[in-house]
Amino acid sequence: MNHERLHVIDSYKVNRYSVSILEAEKKKYYYVSNDVNDNVIDSLFYAFRVRIFSTDDAFFHSIQSFQEIFSNLSMKAVEFLDEQEMRHDLVDILVSRLLGIDKLYPLFIDNHINEIYQDSFNFPIYIDHEVYGRCETSIILTSKDLECLITRLKIENNLLFDRNNPSLKTELISSRFRMRITIDQPPIAADGISFNIRKFRKMGFSLTELINNNTLTKEAAEFLIKIMNRRRNITIIGEPGSGKTTLANAIDLLTPDEWRKVTIEDAIETVNQLNLGKHQLRIKVPSLESSINITSKTQEIIKLLHRTPEYVFLGEIQTPEHSKAMFEALGAGLKGIQTTHSDSLENIIKRWVFQHDIKMEQLNALDCVVIMRKEILRGGKITRKVLKIYSENNDGKIIIQLNGQIIAFDEVYSDTELCSENSIKTDLAENSKENLFEIEKSKERQFHFTNSSITDLSQAGG
């Protein structure tokens, strides 16, 4: 790449870090540096390091969470900088370097960055920027850098990560950021250690913010609020990274304060609402990548029946066991929000029925299904949008035939712009006449999603 062709298209500050977005040859580049002289930083850091490691106190004799250790080191850094008559905004630079995450830390605290990737050891990482999309960086992590990150994650969650357990999935939380990290190493990762870091807002997006950034329309938001207030089940589906959990959090933040809510996740992505005056129990279960067998998502979903929640959040329903436990819980009367991966209503129904052995009758528990789509635009920018919403109705408009039985759905919302090229209606058009004929002739029970419509959408209440 010819660096002479690079030109700056934007720049901004993140604490004491300076960020530049550059462009060349149809690619964008993310460049970050601190605005303090390197020699000054080196001198301060080595003096701070000597101070910390010469201290003989309980600080070094107990296992601390990342949030605790960063907070404690930050307080010591403030004291140190006061003695040096230096500004406190150097704290992050000193502490992140001491913990060995200084190359990644500016990306961790840049709220414009949504995801961080490394595909192979000794290759630059790249990011997804909310404004400029996919951006390359010049950041290459050394073995020591990766070791510091992995050691912290293992300590944080008491997880195994070795050749016999080569995948790790967990979260990293501090007062400045919330992230879910998935790491793979050989023999699974053929080209060396790789990772995907997905960042979340500390307090998540509100529905108003999602409307403003075009994730969904005001009408769709009002409809989902109405469904939630009536304590109906909302199942959100979409491909990875399509914004399922972001939307779920936005809806969940609007639940009445008096409701008792229980969340079950293998990496905590829901927003902590206890400080907001809400009743919330968050349960973390081992991920599919984990070797820990103290409990499972399936077991904890079943236990929900004895925890008396008004609303539940089930994150990433993936396996047949997860699906069976979810439908058993919903069939027992539990209400809440669920997320799972698929690209269409038809495909998720087929997976549940044919692959996960869910009985047709159990599909009655699905009150509302939201389809989300991730779009990668020209230039690498990524958008996440609500594509369709299906809800209960006695006159199904979308027909799916499975094993001679008919399932009828009512499409209560559709983003016509997104659906113009690839809609579920279009996908089913070829078989629509045959399916309608089957409805008239079929003696089988029809399963409906029903009783809601999009009338009075302007009223958000129940």
N, C-alpha and C positions, 0 to 999 in steps of 0.2 A: 504494500500500500504506500502510495506517495503522500508523505506527510505535508508536502507543500500545498496539496489540494484541500486539506482540511480547513473548514471555516466554522467559526463559532456561531451557533444559531440561538443560544440562550446561555445564561449564567445566573446563579443564585447562591445564597449562603445557607449552610446547615450548621448551626452553632459556629465553631471556629474553622469549619471546612468550607472551601470554595468549590462549587460544582460548575463545570462547563459542559454543555451539550454541543458536540461538534458533528459535522456532516461531511462526507466525501464519498463519491462513487456510489450514491444511493444507499449508503449505510450511515447509521448514526453511532456516535461514540460518547461514552460517559466518562468524564475525567474528573477526579477529585483530588484535592490537595489541601493541606492546612495552611493558613495564612500567617504562620509563625516561622521564623528562620529555623532551618533544620538544626543548625549548631546549637541554638538556644534550647530547642526541644531535647536534643540529645543530652545536653548538659543537665537540664532539669530532670530528665528521666533517670539518669544514672544516680543522681543524688537522691531522688525519691525512692528508687529501688533499694539503695543502701539503707535508707531510713526504715523502710518497711521490713526488710529481711534481717535487720539488726534488732528489731523489736521482739521482745520475748513476752508474749501475752497469750491469752486464750484464743486470740484471733486465728492462730495457726494450728490449733489443736482440736478443731471441730469441723465437721463437714457442713458447709453452708450452701444454700441455694444460690443461683446466679444473682438473683435480686439482692440477697443479703450480702454476698461478698462484694458486689459492685457498690452497694450503698455504703458499706463499712470502709472500703478502700477510698471511696469518694470523700468521706468525712476526713480521713487521714490526709488526702491530697489537698483539701481545703486548708487544713492546718499548715501543711508544708508550704503551700503557695503564699499564705499569709506571712510566713517567716521570710519568704523570698521576695515579698512585696510584689507578687505577680497576680494577674487577674484570675478569678475563679473559673472563667470559661475555658481554661486549659485542663480542667479536671478530667473530662472525658478522654482527652488525648493521652494523658499519663496513665489512667486506670486501664483503658482498653489495651494499651501497649504492654502494661504489666501482666495482663491476663492473656496476652498473645493473640488478641482478636483485632488488632489495630487496623489491619488491611480491610476487614469487613465492616468494622464498626460504623464508619460514615454511611455505608449502605443501609445498615440496620436502622439508623435514626433519620434517614431521608424519607419523609412521608410520601414522596412522589414515586418511590420504588415499590412495586407490587411483588415481584419475585426475583430471586437470585439463583443462577444456575452454574454448575460446573459439570461438564460432560466427561472430562478425563483429567487425570493428574498431569500437571505441568503445562496445562493449556489455560488461556485467560478465561475468567468467568465472564458471564454476560447477564443482562438484567432485562426486566420488563418495566418500563417507565410509564406512568399513567398518562402522561402528556405526549411523549415521543415514541412510545412503543418499544420494540426490541432494540437495545443498545449494546454495543460491544464495549469492553473495558480493557485496560492494559494490566489488570490485577491478576497476578499469578501467585497462587498459594504454594508455599514450600511444604515439605514434609513436617517441619516443625509447626507451621501455621495450622495444618490439618490436625496434627496431634493435639494441639492446645484446644481446638474446637471440639474434637471428638471426646477428649478426656472430660471436658466440662459437661458435655451431654450425657456421658456415662455416669458421672458423679451425680448430676442433676436428677436422674431418673433410675439409677441403680440397674442399668441395662447392660446386657452382654453385647459386645460387638467385636467379633473375631471371625476367623475363616469358617468356623462352624455356625456362626450366627452373623452372616455378612450384610444384613440389612437392619437399619435402625430408623425408627420413626418416633419423633417426640416433639415437644414444644420448648421454646426458650422464652422466658418472660422476664421483663424488668419494668421499672417505672417509666421507661422510654419507649418500649416496643413489645409486641407480641408476635411470635413467629412459630410456624410449624416447619420442622426440618426433617427431611428424609435423606438418608445417606446410604449408599451401597459401596461395597468394596469387593475385591476379588475373593472368591472365584466368580461371583455374580457379575460384578462390573469388570468386563473384559479388559478395559483400558486404564484401570486404576480407579482410585476413589472418585466417586461422582456424588453430587448432592443437588437438591432442590429446596430452596428456602422460600416459603410462602409467608408473606407478612400480612398482619391484620392490624387494623386500627385498635388502639387501646379501648375505645368506647364504641367501635363499630360505626357503620353508616346508619343514619336515620332514614326512614322512608322518604322524608322530604328531600334529603340529599340524593337519594337514588332516583327520585323523580327529576331533580335538577340536572343530574348527569346522564339522563336519558336511559337509565336501566329499565325503568317501567313508567307507564303513564299514570296520571292522577287517578283516572278511572280504575285502572288495574289495582292500584294501591288501596283505594277505597273499598273495592270488592274484597280484597284479602283481609283488610281490617274487619269488615263485616263477618267474614267467615271465622276469623280468630275469635271475635267477641262472642260468637255463638258456640265456641268451643268445638268447632268441627276440625277434623283432621286435614292437614295441609301437607301434601307430599311434593317435594321440590326435586325435579330431576334435571340432569344436564351433564355434559361432558366435564372432565376435570378442569378446574379453573374457570368455570362458567359463572360463578357468583352465587352458587346455591346457599352456602353458609352465610354469606354476606346478607342475602335477602332474608334468610331465616332469622338471623340476629336482629335485623331491622323490625321484623314483625314481632319477635319475642320481646323486644324492648317496650312495646306498647301494651303488653298484657296487664290486666289490673294488678295493683300492688298486693291485694289479698290472696291471689292465687298462689298455691304451693307448686313450684316448678322443679322438675328433676331432669337433668341432662345426662346423657350417656355418650361418651366419646372416647376414642383411643388417642387423640391428641386434642387438648382443650382449645377449641376455637370459638366457643360461645363467650359472650361478654359477662364478666362478673357483675351481677346486679345487686349484690347485698348492700353496697353503699348507696344504692338508689332507693332503699326502703322496700325492696322486693324480697320474697321468700324463694330461695333458690338453692338446690342441692346439686352440685356438679360432681359426677362420678367419672373417673378416668379408668379405662380398662386397657389391658395390653393390646397392642396393635397386632395385625396379622404377621408383622415382621418380628415380633418379640418372641423370646423363648420362655418368658415367664408365664406360668400356668396357674397363678393364684385365683384367677377368675377369668371370665370372658364376657364379651359384649352380649352374647346370647343369654348367659346366666343372669346378668344384671338386668336385661330387659324383662326376663321372667319375674325377677324380684320386684319389679315395679308394682306388681299387683299387690304387694304388701307395704308399699311406701306411701300410699294414698295421695298421689299427686293430682292436682287439677289440670296440669298441662305438662307434657313431656317433650323433650327434644332428643331425637335419636339421630346421631350423626353418622353418615356414611354406612348405610345398610349395603353390605357387599356380598356376603356368602349365602348359600341356601339356608344355613342355620340362622343367620341374621334375619333373613326374610321370614322364615317360619316363626321365629320368636316375635318379630314385629307384628305379623298378622294375628298371632295368638293374643298379644297384648291389646291390639286394636279391637279384636273380636270380643275381648273381655270388657270393653267399654272405656279403655284409656283413650285420651284425646291429646293431640299435640302436633308437632312438626317433625317430619322425617326427610332426610336427604339421601339420594342414591344416584348412581351413575347410569345414564342412558341418553339417547339423542331424540327419542320420540316416545309418545304414549304407547303406540303399538308395540315398539320393541321392548319396553319395560314390562308390559303385560305378558308378552310372549316369554320373556325370560323368567318371570315369576311362575308362570303356569307350566312351561315345558322344562325348564332347567332347575327351578327351585321347588317344584312340586307343590305349588300353592293351589288350593282348591278354588274353583270358580266362585263358590259362594262367599269365600273370604274377601273377594274384591269389593263387596258391598261396603266394607269399612273405609274405603277411599272416598272421602267427601269432596276433596278438591285436589287436583293435580296441576302443578305449575311446570311448564317446560322452559328451561333457560338455554340460551345459546351464546357461545363465545365466538366473536367475529374477529379475524385478523385482517385489518385493513391494509391498503397499500401504504408502504412506509413503516409497517410493523406495529402500528398502534392497535391495541386490543380493546374491543368493547364487549360488554356483557349485558345482555338484555333478556327481558321476559318475552318469550316468543308467543306462547299460548297459555291459556288457563282453561281447564276443564272442570266443570262442577256438576252437581247432581241435577238431573232433570228427567221428567217422565217421557220426553220426546227426544230421544237421542238423535243427533245429527251425524255423528261420526260412528261408523259401524266396523267392528272387528269380529271376525268369525274364528273361533277356536274350537277344534274338536266337535264340530257340528253345533256348538252353542254360540249364542249371539251376545255380545256385550255392546251396549249403546252408550255413547258419551255425548254430552252437550258442550260445545265450544262456546264459552261465555266471553272470551276475550282473545283477540288475535292481533299481533302487530303486523298489519297488512304489508308494510314496507319490507320487513324481514321475510315474510311468508311468500312474497311474490315469486321467488325463485325456487323455494323448497318448502312447501307446506305439507302438513299431514293430509289435508284434504286432497291435494294433488297426488300424493303418494298412493292414496286409496281410490283415486278416480276410476282406474281401470276395472276395479272389482265392485264399484258402487252399485251397479244395476243388479249384479248377481247377489250381493249382500242384502239389498232391499228385498229382492225376491225371496231370499232365505228367511227374512224376518216374517214375511207374510205366511210362508209355508211352515215355518218351524214351530213345533209343539214344545220346544225346549223353553225353559224359563229364561227371560231376558233380565240381564243385570244392568241396573241403571245407576247413574251417579246422581241424584235429584232433590228437588224442592227449592233450589236457589235459582235466581236469574239475575240479570244485570240491571234490573229495574231499580230505581232509587239509589243508584251508586253514589250519589252525592251525600248520602247519609252513611257515615262510617259506623254508627252504632248498630247493636243487634236488633 
